[in-house]
């Protein structure tokens, strides 16, 4: 991926190498392995995770961040990469919103390690990348990508990482366009199966929006190189609900899917990449569930 020529975003905060003096205390007795399995699902809201954990408390310290170590050269390069990817998303979505007569407000991005306190609650790195609508921020521990490649058999190639960031920014786009609010309203009267199916639609739409971003980003910045699309598809395939469940417990429970199957995630990312059509995103809520 050709990203070095890009501009850096002003909306990225890097908290790695810092200590706030606070410690997260988790209830519920879940092991790190269980957290990893939960965190494998992209975009999980920490409030949902906290329902599994029980009560999460923040203890100790005055909360003032303190630099405790210098970032490595690799970490500094990663910060530059994520800052430029975020800027690519800002430019693309500003243009796309302008085309439909709306104004885009860019999200913030926070890079962290081990744990993070957000507007949606507190979360460990094990939840993976996620978007918090309460503070309109994408949270990312970059070490996730090593876990993605080694444990989930995805790809840590740069464009694959960009796809993950674009997916989370896609949740922000949903938030601004009102899709998230629409789904939340429907969820209030939904049973568990219906609730999960609505979650699948929202996640597949975020994959579609990641594809729309890649389409227009390529038109503007020409950052996609040979093999890049394949790396993103490998990752989308790796984090489908069916594959994650089969790898973790040997069988699948379609009624518990919250993000879509591998086939669905690849399908909607590729469709967004092919069409670049923002208006088609709404069709995800009109299609029969079995046709997704």
C-alpha positions in Angstrom: 0.0 0.0 0.0 1.3 3.4 -0.9 0.5 5.5 2.1 3.7 7.4 2.8 2.8 10.3 0.5 -0.4 11.1 2.5 -1.0 13.8 5.1 -1.3 13.1 8.8 -4.5 13.6 10.6 -4.8 16.1 13.5 -7.3 13.8 15.2 -5.0 11.0 16.4 -3.9 10.6 20.0 -1.2 8.1 20.9 -1.4 6.9 24.5 1.1 4.1 24.2 4.1 4.4 26.5 2.0 6.3 29.0 0.5 5.4 32.3 -2.5 7.1 33.8 -1.8 5.5 37.2 -5.2 3.7 36.9 -5.9 0.0 36.8 -8.9 -1.8 35.3 -10.5 -4.3 37.6 -12.6 -6.9 35.9 -15.4 -8.8 37.5 -17.1 -11.9 36.3 -14.1 -14.2 36.3 -13.5 -14.3 32.5 -10.1 -15.5 31.4 -7.8 -13.7 29.0 -8.6 -16.4 26.4 -12.3 -15.8 26.7 -11.7 -12.1 26.3 -9.7 -12.8 23.2 -12.6 -14.8 21.7 -15.0 -12.0 22.4 -12.6 -9.3 21.2 -12.1 -11.2 17.9 -15.4 -9.6 16.7 -14.6 -6.1 15.2 -16.5 -3.1 16.4 -17.8 -4.5 19.7 -19.2 -1.9 22.0 -17.4 -1.9 25.4 -20.8 -1.6 27.0 -21.7 -5.0 25.6 -18.4 -6.5 26.7 -19.0 -5.1 30.2 -22.2 -7.2 30.4 -20.0 -10.3 30.1 -17.4 -9.0 32.5 -19.7 -7.9 35.2 -18.7 -4.6 36.9 -15.6 -2.9 35.6 -14.0 -0.5 38.0 -11.1 2.0 37.5 -8.8 2.1 40.6 -5.8 3.9 41.8 -3.8 7.0 40.6 -4.7 10.6 39.9 -5.5 9.9 36.2 -2.8 12.2 34.8 -0.9 10.5 32.0 2.7 9.9 32.6 5.3 8.9 29.9 6.9 5.7 31.2 8.8 4.6 28.1 9.8 5.8 24.7 8.0 4.4 21.7 10.0 2.1 19.4 10.8 3.0 15.8 8.2 0.4 14.7 5.6 2.0 17.0 6.4 5.5 15.7 6.0 4.2 12.1 2.7 2.6 13.1 1.5 5.9 14.5 2.4 7.7 11.2 0.6 5.0 9.2 -2.6 5.2 11.2 -2.6 8.9 11.2 -2.3 9.0 7.4 -5.0 6.3 7.0 -7.3 8.3 9.2 -6.6 11.4 7.1 -7.4 9.4 4.0 -10.8 8.6 5.5 -11.4 12.2 6.5 -10.8 13.4 3.0 -12.9 10.7 1.3 -15.9 11.0 3.6 -15.8 14.8 3.6 -16.2 14.6 -0.2 -18.9 11.9 -0.1 -21.0 13.8 2.5 -20.7 16.9 0.5 -22.1 15.1 -2.5 -25.3 14.2 -0.6 -25.6 17.7 1.0 -24.2 16.9 4.4 -21.2 17.9 6.4 -18.8 15.3 7.7 -17.4 15.6 11.2 -14.3 13.5 11.5 -13.9 11.0 14.4 -10.9 10.9 16.7 -8.6 7.9 16.9 -6.8 6.8 20.1 -3.9 4.3 20.0 -3.5 2.5 23.3 -2.0 -0.6 24.9 -3.3 -3.0 27.5 -6.5 -1.1 28.4 -8.3 2.1 27.8 -11.1 4.2 29.4 -13.6 5.6 26.8 -16.9 7.4 26.7 -18.5 3.9 26.3 -16.8 2.4 29.3 -13.5 0.7 30.0 -12.0 -2.1 27.9 -8.9 -4.2 27.6 -6.9 -4.7 24.4 -8.6 -8.1 24.0 -11.7 -6.5 22.6 -9.9 -5.5 19.5 -10.5 -2.3 17.5 -13.8 -0.6 18.3 -15.7 2.6 17.7 -17.4 4.4 20.7 -20.3 6.5 19.5 -20.5 8.4 22.9 -17.2 10.1 22.2 -17.0 9.5 18.4 -13.6 7.9 18.7 -12.0 4.8 17.2 -9.9 2.9 19.7 -7.0 0.7 18.5 -4.2 -1.3 20.1 -2.0 -1.9 17.1 -0.7 -5.2 18.6 -4.1 -6.6 17.5 -2.8 -7.1 14.0 -0.1 -9.5 15.1 -2.9 -11.5 16.9 -5.0 -11.3 13.8 -2.3 -12.8 11.6 -0.9 -15.4 14.0 -4.1 -16.6 15.8 -7.0 -15.8 13.5 -5.1 -16.4 10.2 -5.9 -13.0 8.8 -3.4 -10.6 7.4 -1.4 -7.8 9.0 -0.5 -6.3 5.6 -0.8 -2.6 5.5 -3.9 -2.4 3.4 -5.5 -5.1 5.6 -4.9 -2.8 8.6 -6.3 0.1 6.6 -9.5 -2.0 6.0 -9.9 -2.5 9.7 -9.5 1.2 10.4 -12.0 2.0 7.6 -14.5 -0.5 9.0 -14.4 1.3 12.4 -14.7 4.7 10.7 -17.6 3.1 8.8 -19.3 2.8 12.2 -18.8 6.6 12.7 -20.3 7.2 9.2 -23.3 5.1 10.3 -23.6 7.1 13.4 -23.6 10.4 11.5 -26.1 9.2 8.9 -28.5 7.9 11.5 -28.2 4.2 10.7 -26.9 3.4 14.2 -29.8 5.2 15.8 -32.3 3.4 13.6 -30.9 0.1 14.6 -30.8 1.0 18.2 -34.5 1.9 18.1 -35.4 -1.4 16.5 -33.3 -3.3 19.1 -35.3 -2.0 22.0 -38.3 -4.2 21.1 -36.3 -7.0 19.5 -35.8 -10.5 21.0 -32.3 -11.9 21.1 -32.3 -13.4 17.6 -33.7 -10.2 16.1 -31.2 -8.2 18.0 -28.3 -10.2 16.6 -29.6 -10.0 13.1 -29.8 -6.2 13.3 -26.2 -6.3 14.6 -25.2 -8.3 11.5 -26.7 -5.8 9.2 -24.9 -2.9 10.9 -21.5 -4.7 10.7 -21.9 -5.7 7.1 -22.8 -2.2 6.3 -19.6 -1.0 8.0 -17.7 -3.5 5.8 -19.5 -2.1 2.7 -18.6 1.4 3.8 -15.0 0.3 4.1 -15.2 -0.8 0.5 -16.7 2.5 -0.6 -13.9 4.3 1.2 -11.3 2.2 -0.6 -12.9 2.8 -4.0 -12.8 6.6 -3.7 -9.5 6.6 -1.9 -8.0 4.7 -4.8 -9.5 7.3 -7.2 -8.0 10.2 -5.3 -4.7 8.8 -3.9 -3.9 5.7 -5.9 -2.7 3.9 -2.8 -3.8 0.3 -3.6 -1.0 -1.9 -4.9 -1.0 -5.5 -6.2 -2.0 -7.9 -3.5 -3.6 -5.3 -1.3 -7.2 -6.3 -2.0 -6.4 -9.9 -1.4 -4.9 -9.1 2.0 -8.1 -7.2 3.1 -10.3 -10.1 1.8 -8.1 -12.6 3.8 -8.8 -10.6 6.9 -12.5 -10.1 6.2 -12.7 -13.9 5.7 -10.8 -14.6 8.9 -13.2 -12.7 11.2 -16.5 -14.0 10.0 -18.7 -15.3 12.8 -18.9 -18.8 11.4 -15.1 -19.2 11.1 -14.4 -17.7 14.5 -17.0 -19.9 16.2 -15.8 -23.0 14.4 -12.1 -22.3 15.3 -12.9 -21.6 18.9 -15.4 -24.3 19.8 -15.7 -26.6 16.8 -19.2 -25.8 15.8 -21.3 -22.8 14.8 -24.5 -21.2 16.1 -26.0 -19.0 13.3 -28.6 -17.6 15.7 -25.8 -16.0 17.7 -24.0 -14.4 14.8 -23.5 -10.6 15.4 -21.1 -9.7 12.6 -21.9 -11.9 9.6 -20.3 -14.9 8.1 -17.0 -14.8 6.3 -18.7 -15.0 2.9 -21.0 -12.1 3.8 -18.2 -9.9 5.1 -16.2 -10.5 2.0 -19.2 -10.0 -0.2 -20.2 -6.6 1.2 -16.6 -5.2 1.3 -16.1 -6.2 -2.3 -19.5 -4.7 -3.3 -18.5 -1.4 -1.7 -15.1 -1.5 -3.4 -16.7 -2.3 -6.8 -19.5 0.4 -6.7 -18.2 3.2 -4.5 -21.9 4.0 -4.1 -22.8 5.4 -0.6 -26.5 5.3 -1.3 -26.6 1.6 -1.7 -25.6 1.2 2.0 -29.2 1.7 3.0 -30.3 -1.4 1.0 -28.8 -3.6 3.7 -31.8 -2.8 5.8 -34.3 -3.6 3.1 -33.0 -7.0 2.0 -34.4 -10.2 3.5 -32.0 -11.5 6.0 -31.3 -14.7 4.1 -30.2 -12.6 1.1 -27.5 -10.7 2.8 
